[in-house]
């Protein structure tokens, strides 16, 4: 069974760089990846918060939320 | 050509959790992964610093350093 992964970002340079690095090495046989730009999809900020995302870029992987470096606080995207 | 990846940690709960999540989904066809416990190998703290690691857990992926959540500051491991 594949693990669901959601990469939340906001188009910031730190976000783009982290996205390129991490998504290029994920095993797509194991991971079903969705990339969500919270600037373009502000309606999904609540869902990110519920998953424990405090800043972007962040990767929600299965049940775990991994903050990758720091681009912007989620609060600044509301 | 494989990307070299080094996961630096210090055995903390945040580290172990992040390690399990991220290493389980890396594509081993693309990534040559080494896991370094800086508590056990303090001689490698300098190398981590040189790669831009400020806290653990961190994944140095090719030329980029990704801090994954926050377990401990590198300064506390010296």
Backbone of each chain as nested JSON, in Angstrom:
{
  "chains": [
    {"id": "A", "residues": [
      {"number": 1, "name": "UNK", "atoms": {"N": [0.839, -1.193, 0.0], "CA": [0.0, 0.0, 0.0], "C": [0.875, 1.243, 0.0]}},
      {"number": 2, "name": "UNK", "atoms": {"N": [0.501, 2.211, -0.817], "CA": [1.3, 3.428, -0.878], "C": [1.05, 4.351, 0.311]}},
      {"number": 3, "name": "UNK", "atoms": {"N": [2.082, 5.073, 0.688], "CA": [1.964, 6.096, 1.716], "C": [1.527, 7.392, 1.047]}},
      {"number": 4, "name": "UNK", "atoms": {"N": [0.534, 8.033, 1.611], "CA": [0.137, 9.334, 1.091], "C": [1.09, 10.407, 1.604]}},
      {"number": 5, "name": "UNK", "atoms": {"N": [1.55, 11.232, 0.694], "CA": [2.434, 12.332, 1.082], "C": [1.903, 13.621, 0.474]}},
      {"number": 6, "name": "UNK", "atoms": {"N": [1.909, 14.671, 1.274], "CA": [1.509, 15.985, 0.772], "C": [2.617, 16.972, 1.084]}},
      {"number": 7, "name": "UNK", "atoms": {"N": [3.119, 17.611, 0.045], "CA": [4.144, 18.628, 0.226], "C": [3.45, 19.987, 0.16]}},
      {"number": 8, "name": "UNK", "atoms": {"N": [3.434, 20.698, 1.286], "CA": [2.823, 22.029, 1.342], "C": [3.903, 23.081, 1.158]}},
      {"number": 9, "name": "UNK", "atoms": {"N": [3.642, 24.028, 0.309], "CA": [4.609, 25.106, 0.128], "C": [3.854, 26.393, -0.215]}},
      {"number": 10, "name": "UNK", "atoms": {"N": [4.629, 27.457, -0.401], "CA": [3.998, 28.736, -0.72], "C": [4.771, 29.47, -1.807]}},
      {"number": 11, "name": "UNK", "atoms": {"N": [5.525, 28.706, -2.577], "CA": [6.238, 29.302, -3.707], "C": [7.488, 30.084, -3.346]}},
      {"number": 12, "name": "UNK", "atoms": {"N": [7.845, 30.089, -2.062], "CA": [9.039, 30.832, -1.65], "C": [10.293, 30.089, -2.118]}},
      {"number": 13, "name": "UNK", "atoms": {"N": [11.417, 30.806, -2.223], "CA": [12.647, 30.153, -2.702], "C": [13.041, 28.937, -1.871]}},
      {"number": 14, "name": "UNK", "atoms": {"N": [12.917, 29.045, -0.544], "CA": [13.251, 27.904, 0.319], "C": [12.34, 26.721, 0.001]}},
      {"number": 15, "name": "UNK", "atoms": {"N": [11.058, 27.037, -0.26], "CA": [10.081, 25.989, -0.575], "C": [10.429, 25.274, -1.866]}},
      {"number": 16, "name": "UNK", "atoms": {"N": [10.725, 26.051, -2.891], "CA": [10.977, 25.485, -4.217], "C": [12.214, 24.604, -4.187]}},
      {"number": 17, "name": "UNK", "atoms": {"N": [13.231, 25.094, -3.499], "CA": [14.476, 24.349, -3.393], "C": [14.261, 23.023, -2.654]}},
      {"number": 18, "name": "UNK", "atoms": {"N": [13.545, 23.075, -1.542], "CA": [13.28, 21.861, -0.768], "C": [12.412, 20.894, -1.56]}},
      {"number": 19, "name": "UNK", "atoms": {"N": [11.441, 21.442, -2.276], "CA": [10.557, 20.58, -3.073], "C": [11.353, 19.817, -4.119]}},
      {"number": 20, "name": "UNK", "atoms": {"N": [12.216, 20.542, -4.829], "CA": [12.997, 19.881, -5.869], "C": [13.875, 18.783, -5.286]}},
      {"number": 21, "name": "UNK", "atoms": {"N": [14.505, 19.08, -4.15], "CA": [15.407, 18.095, -3.554], "C": [14.663, 16.855, -3.089]}},
      {"number": 22, "name": "UNK", "atoms": {"N": [13.623, 17.069, -2.315], "CA": [12.996, 15.921, -1.659], "C": [12.113, 15.133, -2.611]}},
      {"number": 23, "name": "UNK", "atoms": {"N": [11.38, 15.821, -3.472], "CA": [10.468, 15.06, -4.326], "C": [11.234, 14.274, -5.393]}},
      {"number": 24, "name": "UNK", "atoms": {"N": [12.44, 14.723, -5.735], "CA": [13.196, 14.009, -6.769], "C": [13.728, 12.671, -6.262]}},
      {"number": 25, "name": "UNK", "atoms": {"N": [13.801, 12.497, -4.953], "CA": [14.362, 11.255, -4.418], "C": [13.335, 10.361, -3.721]}},
      {"number": 26, "name": "UNK", "atoms": {"N": [12.065, 10.772, -3.743], "CA": [11.038, 9.907, -3.152], "C": [10.778, 8.731, -4.086]}},
      {"number": 27, "name": "UNK", "atoms": {"N": [10.539, 7.586, -3.486], "CA": [10.251, 6.383, -4.25], "C": [8.765, 6.379, -4.611]}},
      {"number": 28, "name": "UNK", "atoms": {"N": [8.485, 6.642, -5.888], "CA": [7.088, 6.763, -6.316], "C": [6.352, 5.43, -6.317]}},
      {"number": 29, "name": "UNK", "atoms": {"N": [7.089, 4.353, -6.122], "CA": [6.423, 3.056, -5.95], "C": [5.822, 2.954, -4.555]}},
      {"number": 30, "name": "UNK", "atoms": {"N": [6.37, 3.767, -3.646], "CA": [5.93, 3.691, -2.248], "C": [5.097, 4.88, -1.832]}},
      {"number": 31, "name": "UNK", "atoms": {"N": [5.244, 5.981, -2.569], "CA": [4.655, 7.234, -2.126], "C": [3.753, 7.833, -3.197]}},
      {"number": 32, "name": "UNK", "atoms": {"N": [2.58, 8.211, -2.757], "CA": [1.631, 8.903, -3.615], "C": [1.717, 10.376, -3.231]}},
      {"number": 33, "name": "UNK", "atoms": {"N": [2.368, 11.18, -4.072], "CA": [2.698, 12.549, -3.687], "C": [1.766, 13.588, -4.296]}},
      {"number": 34, "name": "UNK", "atoms": {"N": [1.317, 14.494, -3.439], "CA": [0.569, 15.655, -3.917], "C": [1.317, 16.906, -3.468]}},
      {"number": 35, "name": "UNK", "atoms": {"N": [1.447, 17.862, -4.356], "CA": [2.104, 19.126, -4.011], "C": [1.028, 20.202, -3.949]}},
      {"number": 36, "name": "UNK", "atoms": {"N": [0.952, 20.902, -2.813], "CA": [-0.088, 21.91, -2.605], "C": [0.553, 23.275, -2.367]}},
      {"number": 37, "name": "UNK", "atoms": {"N": [0.251, 24.215, -3.23], "CA": [0.715, 25.595, -3.082], "C": [-0.363, 26.348, -2.299]}},
      {"number": 38, "name": "UNK", "atoms": {"N": [-0.051, 26.664, -1.047], "CA": [-1.066, 27.267, -0.176], "C": [-1.389, 28.707, -0.544]}},
      {"number": 39, "name": "UNK", "atoms": {"N": [-0.494, 29.316, -1.315], "CA": [-0.815, 30.656, -1.804], "C": [-1.91, 30.593, -2.861]}},
      {"number": 40, "name": "UNK", "atoms": {"N": [-1.843, 29.561, -3.688], "CA": [-2.837, 29.385, -4.738], "C": [-4.102, 28.707, -4.216]}},
      {"number": 41, "name": "UNK", "atoms": {"N": [-3.932, 27.923, -3.128], "CA": [-5.073, 27.181, -2.589], "C": [-5.24, 27.492, -1.098]}},
      {"number": 42, "name": "UNK", "atoms": {"N": [-5.574, 28.743, -0.779], "CA": [-5.682, 29.123, 0.635], "C": [-6.75, 28.331, 1.382]}},
      {"number": 43, "name": "UNK", "atoms": {"N": [-7.675, 27.762, 0.658], "CA": [-8.714, 26.96, 1.299], "C": [-8.183, 25.698, 1.944]}},
      {"number": 44, "name": "UNK", "atoms": {"N": [-6.922, 25.37, 1.654], "CA": [-6.352, 24.145, 2.225], "C": [-5.428, 24.414, 3.407]}},
      {"number": 45, "name": "UNK", "atoms": {"N": [-5.334, 25.687, 3.831], "CA": [-4.498, 26.015, 4.992], "C": [-5.007, 25.279, 6.235]}},
      {"number": 46, "name": "UNK", "atoms": {"N": [-6.313, 25.205, 6.383], "CA": [-6.903, 24.54, 7.55], "C": [-6.533, 23.072, 7.626]}},
      {"number": 47, "name": "UNK", "atoms": {"N": [-6.559, 22.42, 6.49], "CA": [-6.177, 21.001, 6.405], "C": [-4.708, 20.812, 6.796]}},
      {"number": 48, "name": "UNK", "atoms": {"N": [-3.862, 21.759, 6.359], "CA": [-2.441, 21.682, 6.716], "C": [-2.267, 21.859, 8.221]}},
      {"number": 49, "name": "UNK", "atoms": {"N": [-2.976, 22.828, 8.769], "CA": [-2.923, 23.054, 10.216], "C": [-3.34, 21.809, 10.99]}},
      {"number": 50, "name": "UNK", "atoms": {"N": [-4.413, 21.19, 10.523], "CA": [-4.902, 19.989, 11.203], "C": [-3.859, 18.87, 11.194]}},
      {"number": 51, "name": "UNK", "atoms": {"N": [-3.004, 18.878, 10.163], "CA": [-1.958, 17.857, 10.072], "C": [-0.729, 18.235, 10.898]}},
      {"number": 52, "name": "UNK", "atoms": {"N": [-0.787, 19.408, 11.546], "CA": [0.332, 19.82, 12.395], "C": [1.352, 20.702, 11.703]}},
      {"number": 53, "name": "UNK", "atoms": {"N": [1.037, 21.168, 10.505], "CA": [1.963, 22.029, 9.786], "C": [1.973, 23.422, 10.43]}},
      {"number": 54, "name": "UNK", "atoms": {"N": [3.161, 23.883, 10.77], "CA": [3.298, 25.209, 11.384], "C": [3.987, 26.198, 10.454]}},
      {"number": 55, "name": "UNK", "atoms": {"N": [4.765, 25.644, 9.539], "CA": [5.471, 26.494, 8.574], "C": [5.656, 25.704, 7.284]}},
      {"number": 56, "name": "UNK", "atoms": {"N": [5.944, 26.435, 6.225], "CA": [6.245, 25.771, 4.956], "C": [7.7, 26.049, 4.597]}},
      {"number": 57, "name": "UNK", "atoms": {"N": [8.347, 25.194, 3.837], "CA": [7.817, 23.949, 3.291], "C": [7.676, 22.851, 4.35]}},
      {"number": 58, "name": "UNK", "atoms": {"N": [6.671, 21.993, 4.146], "CA": [6.466, 20.864, 5.042], "C": [5.983, 19.673, 4.226]}},
      {"number": 59, "name": "UNK", "atoms": {"N": [6.386, 18.502, 4.684], "CA": [5.976, 17.268, 4.034], "C": [5.202, 16.438, 5.046]}},
      {"number": 60, "name": "UNK", "atoms": {"N": [3.915, 16.211, 4.751], "CA": [3.119, 15.334, 5.603], "C": [3.204, 13.95, 4.969]}},
      {"number": 61, "name": "UNK", "atoms": {"N": [3.798, 13.039, 5.727], "CA": [4.144, 11.726, 5.192], "C": [3.462, 10.682, 6.058]}},
      {"number": 62, "name": "UNK", "atoms": {"N": [2.43, 10.057, 5.49], "CA": [1.642, 9.159, 6.324], "C": [1.095, 9.989, 7.465]}},
      {"number": 63, "name": "UNK", "atoms": {"N": [1.352, 9.587, 8.683], "CA": [0.826, 10.332, 9.821], "C": [1.783, 11.377, 10.366]}},
      {"number": 64, "name": "UNK", "atoms": {"N": [2.958, 11.501, 9.756], "CA": [3.965, 12.39, 10.342], "C": [4.18, 13.654, 9.522]}},
      {"number": 65, "name": "UNK", "atoms": {"N": [4.338, 14.762, 10.241], "CA": [4.594, 16.03, 9.576], "C": [6.05, 16.412, 9.754]}},
      {"number": 66, "name": "UNK", "atoms": {"N": [6.727, 16.586, 8.635], "CA": [8.133, 16.976, 8.662], "C": [8.261, 18.393, 8.132]}},
      {"number": 67, "name": "UNK", "atoms": {"N": [8.757, 19.296, 8.982], "CA": [9.054, 20.645, 8.517], "C": [10.447, 20.627, 7.925]}},
      {"number": 68, "name": "UNK", "atoms": {"N": [10.575, 21.089, 6.687], "CA": [11.871, 21.064, 6.013], "C": [12.385, 22.491, 5.905]}},
      {"number": 69, "name": "UNK", "atoms": {"N": [13.387, 22.811, 6.683], "CA": [13.9, 24.176, 6.729], "C": [12.753, 25.13, 7.048]}},
      {"number": 70, "name": "UNK", "atoms": {"N": [12.934, 26.405, 6.792], "CA": [11.874, 27.359, 7.128], "C": [11.734, 28.377, 6.016]}},
      {"number": 71, "name": "UNK", "atoms": {"N": [10.555, 28.432, 5.442], "CA": [10.285, 29.421, 4.403], "C": [9.349, 30.496, 4.901]}},
      {"number": 72, "name": "UNK", "atoms": {"N": [8.213, 30.087, 5.443], "CA": [7.223, 31.038, 5.915], "C": [6.342, 30.358, 6.963]}},
      {"number": 73, "name": "UNK", "atoms": {"N": [5.892, 31.145, 7.936], "CA": [4.972, 30.625, 8.933], "C": [3.593, 30.466, 8.3]}},
      {"number": 74, "name": "UNK", "atoms": {"N": [2.885, 29.422, 8.72], "CA": [1.555, 29.191, 8.176], "C": [0.636, 30.385, 8.479]}},
      {"number": 75, "name": "UNK", "atoms": {"N": [0.848, 30.96, 9.638], "CA": [0.004, 32.107, 10.042], "C": [0.107, 33.253, 9.042]}},
      {"number": 76, "name": "UNK", "atoms": {"N": [1.247, 33.379, 8.394], "CA": [1.424, 34.471, 7.426], "C": [0.732, 34.203, 6.097]}},
      {"number": 77, "name": "UNK", "atoms": {"N": [0.197, 33.01, 5.94], "CA": [-0.458, 32.659, 4.669], "C": [-1.966, 32.794, 4.754]}},
      {"number": 78, "name": "UNK", "atoms": {"N": [-2.454, 33.194, 5.923], "CA": [-3.915, 33.303, 6.079], "C": [-4.418, 34.645, 5.597]}}
    ]},
    {"id": "B", "residues": [
      {"number": 1, "name": "UNK", "atoms": {"N": [23.501, 8.486, -12.132], "CA": [24.392, 8.64, -10.989], "C": [23.566, 8.853, -9.72]}},
      {"number": 2, "name": "UNK", "atoms": {"N": [23.956, 8.162, -8.669], "CA": [23.214, 8.302, -7.418], "C": [23.547, 9.607, -6.695]}},
      {"number": 3, "name": "UNK", "atoms": {"N": [22.556, 10.11, -5.988], "CA": [22.755, 11.266, -5.125], "C": [23.23, 10.761, -3.773]}},
      {"number": 4, "name": "UNK", "atoms": {"N": [24.271, 11.388, -3.252], "CA": [24.706, 11.038, -1.906], "C": [23.823, 11.723, -0.886]}},
      {"number": 5, "name": "UNK", "atoms": {"N": [23.352, 10.957, 0.083], "CA": [22.533, 11.529, 1.154], "C": [23.092, 11.092, 2.491]}},
      {"number": 6, "name": "UNK", "atoms": {"N": [23.154, 12.038, 3.413], "CA": [23.594, 11.707, 4.768], "C": [22.545, 12.2, 5.745]}},
      {"number": 7, "name": "UNK", "atoms": {"N": [22.032, 11.283, 6.541], "CA": [21.06, 11.648, 7.565], "C": [21.8, 11.743, 8.887]}},
      {"number": 8, "name": "UNK", "atoms": {"N": [21.872, 12.962, 9.434], "CA": [22.543, 13.171, 10.712], "C": [21.504, 13.193, 11.824]}},
      {"number": 9, "name": "UNK", "atoms": {"N": [21.785, 12.464, 12.879], "CA": [20.858, 12.483, 14.01], "C": [21.636, 12.289, 15.299]}},
      {"number": 10, "name": "UNK", "atoms": {"N": [20.904, 12.287, 16.406], "CA": [21.572, 12.126, 17.691], "C": [20.786, 11.189, 18.6]}},
      {"number": 11, "name": "UNK", "atoms": {"N": [19.963, 10.361, 17.984], "CA": [19.245, 9.366, 18.771], "C": [18.03, 9.882, 19.522]}},
      {"number": 12, "name": "UNK", "atoms": {"N": [17.735, 11.167, 19.361], "CA": [16.589, 11.733, 20.072], "C": [15.291, 11.215, 19.449]}},
      {"number": 13, "name": "UNK", "atoms": {"N": [14.187, 11.25, 20.203], "CA": [12.918, 10.732, 19.669], "C": [12.503, 11.403, 18.367]}},
      {"number": 14, "name": "UNK", "atoms": {"N": [12.684, 12.719, 18.277], "CA": [12.338, 13.428, 17.036], "C": [13.187, 12.91, 15.879]}},
      {"number": 15, "name": "UNK", "atoms": {"N": [14.472, 12.647, 16.193], "CA": [15.393, 12.145, 15.163], "C": [14.965, 10.777, 14.65]}},
      {"number": 16, "name": "UNK", "atoms": {"N": [14.672, 9.891, 15.578], "CA": [14.346, 8.508, 15.215], "C": [13.076, 8.47, 14.385]}},
      {"number": 17, "name": "UNK", "atoms": {"N": [12.111, 9.257, 14.804], "CA": [10.838, 9.311, 14.1], "C": [11.028, 9.845, 12.675]}},
      {"number": 18, "name": "UNK", "atoms": {"N": [11.781, 10.922, 12.539], "CA": [12.021, 11.512, 11.214], "C": [12.82, 10.551, 10.348]}},
      {"number": 19, "name": "UNK", "atoms": {"N": [13.778, 9.875, 10.958], "CA": [14.6, 8.938, 10.195], "C": [13.742, 7.83, 9.605]}},
      {"number": 20, "name": "UNK", "atoms": {"N": [12.877, 7.267, 10.455], "CA": [12.038, 6.168, 9.976], "C": [11.142, 6.628, 8.845]}},
      {"number": 21, "name": "UNK", "atoms": {"N": [10.565, 7.825, 8.99], "CA": [9.651, 8.312, 7.961], "C": [10.363, 8.562, 6.653]}},
      {"number": 22, "name": "UNK", "atoms": {"N": [11.434, 9.312, 6.725], "CA": [12.025, 9.774, 5.472], "C": [12.851, 8.684, 4.799]}},
      {"number": 23, "name": "UNK", "atoms": {"N": [13.573, 7.892, 5.585], "CA": [14.414, 6.894, 4.924], "C": [13.592, 5.765, 4.317]}},
      {"number": 24, "name": "UNK", "atoms": {"N": [12.394, 5.541, 4.852], "CA": [11.566, 4.456, 4.311], "C": [11.005, 4.788, 2.935]}},
      {"number": 25, "name": "UNK", "atoms": {"N": [10.978, 6.059, 2.582], "CA": [10.387, 6.437, 1.299], "C": [11.401, 6.963, 0.28]}},
      {"number": 26, "name": "UNK", "atoms": {"N": [12.68, 6.936, 0.651], "CA": [13.686, 7.358, -0.325], "C": [13.868, 6.258, -1.376]}},
      {"number": 27, "name": "UNK", "atoms": {"N": [14.07, 6.678, -2.592], "CA": [14.285, 5.75, -3.689], "C": [15.746, 5.329, -3.688]}},
      {"number": 28, "name": "UNK", "atoms": {"N": [16.011, 4.091, -3.274], "CA": [17.398, 3.629, -3.145], "C": [18.079, 3.411, -4.492]}},
      {"number": 29, "name": "UNK", "atoms": {"N": [17.296, 3.491, -5.547], "CA": [17.908, 3.445, -6.879], "C": [18.558, 4.787, -7.202]}},
      {"number": 30, "name": "UNK", "atoms": {"N": [18.073, 5.83, -6.515], "CA": [18.564, 7.182, -6.8], "C": [19.468, 7.727, -5.709]}},
      {"number": 31, "name": "UNK", "atoms": {"N": [19.332, 7.142, -4.511], "CA": [19.987, 7.738, -3.35], "C": [20.879, 6.733, -2.643]}},
      {"number": 32, "name": "UNK", "atoms": {"N": [22.082, 7.16, -2.37], "CA": [23.022, 6.37, -1.601], "C": [23.013, 6.967, -0.196]}},
      {"number": 33, "name": "UNK", "atoms": {"N": [22.358, 6.275, 0.726], "CA": [22.104, 6.864, 2.049], "C": [23.068, 6.365, 3.109]}},
      {"number": 34, "name": "UNK", "atoms": {"N": [23.57, 7.321, 3.889], "CA": [24.351, 6.974, 5.072], "C": [23.68, 7.63, 6.271]}},
      {"number": 35, "name": "UNK", "atoms": {"N": [23.55, 6.887, 7.357], "CA": [22.96, 7.429, 8.576], "C": [24.071, 7.604, 9.598]}},
      {"number": 36, "name": "UNK", "atoms": {"N": [24.214, 8.826, 10.121], "CA": [25.298, 9.126, 11.059], "C": [24.719, 9.584, 12.397]}},
      {"number": 37, "name": "UNK", "atoms": {"N": [25.052, 8.845, 13.452], "CA": [24.636, 9.202, 14.809], "C": [25.769, 10.042, 15.405]}},
      {"number": 38, "name": "UNK", "atoms": {"N": [25.521, 11.335, 15.531], "CA": [26.59, 12.241, 15.971], "C": [26.954, 12.06, 17.444]}},
      {"number": 39, "name": "UNK", "atoms": {"N": [26.064, 11.435, 18.196], "CA": [26.409, 11.114, 19.582], "C": [27.466, 10.018, 19.627]}},
      {"number": 40, "name": "UNK", "atoms": {"N": [27.325, 9.051, 18.729], "CA": [28.277, 7.947, 18.661], "C": [29.528, 8.322, 17.867]}},
      {"number": 41, "name": "UNK", "atoms": {"N": [29.357, 9.282, 16.951], "CA": [30.49, 9.667, 16.09], "C": [30.728, 11.174, 16.174]}},
      {"number": 42, "name": "UNK", "atoms": {"N": [31.128, 11.665, 17.359], "CA": [31.301, 13.108, 17.538], "C": [32.356, 13.695, 16.609]}},
      {"number": 43, "name": "UNK", "atoms": {"N": [33.243, 12.856, 16.111], "CA": [34.275, 13.329, 15.187], "C": [33.711, 13.815, 13.869]}},
      {"number": 44, "name": "UNK", "atoms": {"N": [32.428, 13.535, 13.619], "CA": [31.826, 13.955, 12.352], "C": [30.961, 15.194, 12.486]}},
      {"number": 45, "name": "UNK", "atoms": {"N": [30.931, 15.795, 13.692], "CA": [30.153, 17.021, 13.881], "C": [30.673, 18.128, 12.965]}},
      {"number": 46, "name": "UNK", "atoms": {"N": [31.994, 18.217, 12.822], "CA": [32.591, 19.261, 11.984], "C": [32.162, 19.145, 10.53]}},
      {"number": 47, "name": "UNK", "atoms": {"N": [32.114, 17.932, 10.046], "CA": [31.68, 17.659, 8.67], "C": [30.22, 18.084, 8.478]}},
      {"number": 48, "name": "UNK", "atoms": {"N": [29.401, 17.81, 9.492], "CA": [27.986, 18.211, 9.418], "C": [27.877, 19.738, 9.389]}},
      {"number": 49, "name": "UNK", "atoms": {"N": [28.639, 20.38, 10.246], "CA": [28.662, 21.848, 10.273], "C": [29.049, 22.423, 8.93]}},
      {"number": 50, "name": "UNK", "atoms": {"N": [30.069, 21.825, 8.337], "CA": [30.546, 22.31, 7.036], "C": [29.451, 22.187, 5.973]}},
      {"number": 51, "name": "UNK", "atoms": {"N": [28.562, 21.208, 6.143], "CA": [27.469, 21.019, 5.188], "C": [26.287, 21.948, 5.49]}},
      {"number": 52, "name": "UNK", "atoms": {"N": [26.428, 22.747, 6.557], "CA": [25.362, 23.691, 6.876], "C": [24.354, 23.173, 7.881]}},
      {"number": 53, "name": "UNK", "atoms": {"N": [24.64, 22.042, 8.496], "CA": [23.721, 21.488, 9.489], "C": [23.791, 22.31, 10.775]}},
      {"number": 54, "name": "UNK", "atoms": {"N": [22.648, 22.781, 11.228], "CA": [22.584, 23.572, 12.46], "C": [21.909, 22.815, 13.584]}},
      {"number": 55, "name": "UNK", "atoms": {"N": [21.061, 21.87, 13.208], "CA": [20.359, 21.068, 14.206], "C": [20.091, 19.693, 13.616]}},
      {"number": 56, "name": "UNK", "atoms": {"N": [19.79, 18.76, 14.486], "CA": [19.422, 17.419, 14.027], "C": [17.959, 17.16, 14.399]}},
      {"number": 57, "name": "UNK", "atoms": {"N": [17.26, 16.316, 13.676], "CA": [17.723, 15.573, 12.516], "C": [17.863, 16.457, 11.279]}},
      {"number": 58, "name": "UNK", "atoms": {"N": [18.807, 16.094, 10.422], "CA": [19.0, 16.819, 9.169], "C": [19.413, 15.838, 8.083]}},
      {"number": 59, "name": "UNK", "atoms": {"N": [18.966, 16.138, 6.879], "CA": [19.312, 15.297, 5.733], "C": [20.093, 16.152, 4.747]}},
      {"number": 60, "name": "UNK", "atoms": {"N": [21.355, 15.784, 4.52], "CA": [22.145, 16.468, 3.503], "C": [21.985, 15.65, 2.226]}},
      {"number": 61, "name": "UNK", "atoms": {"N": [21.378, 16.288, 1.245], "CA": [20.952, 15.586, 0.032], "C": [21.628, 16.267, -1.151]}},
      {"number": 62, "name": "UNK", "atoms": {"N": [22.608, 15.582, -1.723], "CA": [23.391, 16.234, -2.762], "C": [24.008, 17.467, -2.131]}},
      {"number": 63, "name": "UNK", "atoms": {"N": [23.783, 18.614, -2.68], "CA": [24.377, 19.818, -2.117], "C": [23.482, 20.55, -1.153]}},
      {"number": 64, "name": "UNK", "atoms": {"N": [22.289, 20.025, -0.899], "CA": [21.347, 20.766, -0.075], "C": [21.159, 20.144, 1.304]}},
      {"number": 65, "name": "UNK", "atoms": {"N": [21.07, 21.016, 2.317], "CA": [20.841, 20.557, 3.677], "C": [19.408, 20.849, 4.079]}},
      {"number": 66, "name": "UNK", "atoms": {"N": [18.7, 19.792, 4.43], "CA": [17.308, 19.933, 4.868], "C": [17.229, 19.615, 6.353]}},
      {"number": 67, "name": "UNK", "atoms": {"N": [16.8, 20.599, 7.142], "CA": [16.547, 20.341, 8.552], "C": [15.131, 19.821, 8.672]}},
      {"number": 68, "name": "UNK", "atoms": {"N": [14.972, 18.668, 9.308], "CA": [13.64, 18.053, 9.426], "C": [13.182, 18.169, 10.867]}},
      {"number": 69, "name": "UNK", "atoms": {"N": [12.237, 19.03, 11.105], "CA": [11.787, 19.281, 12.469], "C": [12.989, 19.668, 13.324]}},
      {"number": 70, "name": "UNK", "atoms": {"N": [12.843, 19.629, 14.624], "CA": [13.948, 20.044, 15.48], "C": [14.09, 19.079, 16.65]}},
      {"number": 71, "name": "UNK", "atoms": {"N": [15.249, 18.465, 16.744], "CA": [15.513, 17.556, 17.856], "C": [16.5, 18.164, 18.823]}},
      {"number": 72, "name": "UNK", "atoms": {"N": [17.645, 18.574, 18.292], "CA": [18.691, 19.149, 19.132], "C": [19.58, 20.049, 18.286]}},
      {"number": 73, "name": "UNK", "atoms": {"N": [20.093, 21.1, 18.908], "CA": [21.029, 21.979, 18.205], "C": [22.376, 21.278, 18.098]}},
      {"number": 74, "name": "UNK", "atoms": {"N": [23.053, 21.513, 16.991], "CA": [24.355, 20.893, 16.791], "C": [25.325, 21.332, 17.889]}},
      {"number": 75, "name": "UNK", "atoms": {"N": [25.193, 22.56, 18.313], "CA": [26.083, 23.087, 19.354], "C": [25.999, 22.267, 20.643]}},
      {"number": 76, "name": "UNK", "atoms": {"N": [24.825, 21.674, 20.887], "CA": [24.656, 20.886, 22.106], "C": [25.299, 19.504, 22.013]}},
      {"number": 77, "name": "UNK", "atoms": {"N": [25.771, 19.163, 20.833], "CA": [26.366, 17.831, 20.649], "C": [27.884, 17.858, 20.736]}},
      {"number": 78, "name": "UNK", "atoms": {"N": [28.423, 19.066, 20.913], "CA": [29.886, 19.175, 20.971], "C": [30.41, 18.895, 22.365]}}
    ]}
  ]
}
